[in-house]
Amino acid sequence: MAKRMLIEEVMVKAPHTIGQEQSLSVALELMREHNIRHLPVRHAGRIVGILSERDINFALRVEKADAAQVKVESAHTADVFSVLPTTPLSEVAARMGNDRLGCALVEDEYGKLLGIFTAVDACQVLAQHLA
């Protein structure tokens, strides 16, 4: 029988984050620089949401403004899927697939951000197991 893999074994540790008061142009630059599509959003040291490339594109179409003029807080998604590091990967992947979620944040029991797991990460894990 195969070992049950935990999310902490495959998450990206210490993900890049952005403050909600930052502009979308700063977010886009961070995403380009680090080749990522999701940024956990912080306010006063706490995670308050997630910002995706899709969120940015939607906000810029709605606002009809330059990315430097729109703040992260007006574009991010406040409803975040977060799990504990000991959550089985199978549970995380099932929820992401069922609810069409692009990522899961991994936090400790006190809400401290430990990592992120994205749909791209899921594909990489799957590829490794099929090889």
C-alpha positions in Angstrom: 0.0 0.0 0.0 1.3 3.5 -0.9 2.2 5.9 1.8 -0.3 8.8 2.3 1.5 11.9 1.2 1.0 15.1 3.3 0.7 18.5 1.8 3.8 19.7 3.7 5.8 17.3 1.6 5.0 18.9 -1.7 4.0 22.5 -0.8 6.2 25.4 -1.9 7.7 26.7 1.4 7.8 30.4 2.3 5.8 31.7 -0.7 6.1 35.3 -1.9 3.3 37.5 -0.5 2.0 41.0 -1.1 0.5 43.7 1.1 -3.1 44.6 0.3 -2.1 48.3 0.0 0.3 47.6 -2.8 -0.6 48.3 -6.4 -1.5 45.7 -9.0 1.6 46.7 -11.0 3.8 45.7 -8.0 1.9 42.4 -7.9 2.4 41.8 -11.6 6.1 42.5 -11.3 6.5 40.0 -8.4 4.6 37.4 -10.4 6.8 37.9 -13.5 10.0 38.0 -11.5 9.3 34.8 -9.7 7.3 33.0 -12.4 4.2 32.5 -10.2 0.5 33.1 -10.7 -0.8 33.4 -7.1 0.2 35.7 -4.2 -1.1 35.4 -0.7 -2.3 38.9 0.4 -1.3 40.3 3.8 -2.6 43.0 6.0 -1.2 43.8 9.5 0.8 40.6 9.4 -2.1 38.3 8.6 -3.3 36.6 5.5 -6.5 38.3 4.2 -6.8 36.8 0.8 -5.2 35.5 -2.4 -4.4 37.4 -5.6 -4.2 35.5 -8.9 -3.3 36.7 -12.4 -7.0 36.1 -13.2 -8.1 38.4 -10.4 -5.7 41.1 -11.7 -6.9 40.8 -15.3 -10.6 41.0 -14.2 -10.0 44.0 -11.9 -8.2 45.9 -14.6 -11.0 45.3 -17.1 -13.7 46.4 -14.6 -11.8 49.4 -13.2 -10.5 50.5 -16.7 -7.5 51.8 -14.9 -3.7 51.4 -15.0 -2.3 48.6 -12.8 -0.3 51.2 -10.9 -3.6 52.9 -9.8 -5.5 49.9 -8.5 -4.7 48.4 -5.1 -4.4 44.7 -4.3 -7.2 45.0 -1.8 -9.8 45.8 -4.5 -8.8 42.8 -6.6 -7.9 39.9 -4.3 -10.2 37.1 -3.3 -10.9 37.1 0.4 -12.2 33.5 0.6 -9.0 31.5 0.9 -8.7 27.7 1.0 -6.2 27.0 3.7 -5.1 23.7 5.3 -2.8 22.5 8.0 0.5 21.0 6.9 -0.6 17.5 8.0 -3.5 17.5 5.7 -3.3 14.5 3.2 -2.5 15.6 -0.3 -5.4 13.6 -1.6 -7.8 15.7 0.4 -6.3 19.0 -0.8 -6.2 17.8 -4.5 -9.8 16.6 -4.3 -11.1 19.9 -2.9 -9.1 21.9 -5.4 -10.5 19.8 -8.2 -14.1 19.8 -7.0 -14.3 23.5 -6.2 -12.1 24.5 -9.2 -9.5 26.2 -6.9 -6.2 27.4 -8.2 -4.3 27.0 -5.0 -4.3 26.1 -1.3 -2.5 28.0 1.4 -0.8 25.9 4.1 -0.9 27.5 7.5 -0.1 26.3 11.0 -2.8 26.2 13.7 -2.1 29.9 14.6 -2.6 31.1 11.0 1.0 31.5 10.2 1.6 31.0 6.4 4.0 28.0 5.8 3.5 27.3 2.2 1.4 27.3 -0.9 0.2 24.4 -3.2 -1.0 25.3 -6.7 -2.6 23.4 -9.6 0.7 23.6 -11.3 2.4 21.9 -8.3 -0.3 19.2 -8.4 0.5 18.5 -12.1 4.2 18.3 -11.2 3.5 15.8 -8.4 1.2 13.8 -10.7 3.9 13.7 -13.4 6.5 12.4 -10.9 4.2 9.6 -9.7 3.4 8.6 -13.3 7.0 8.5 -14.4 
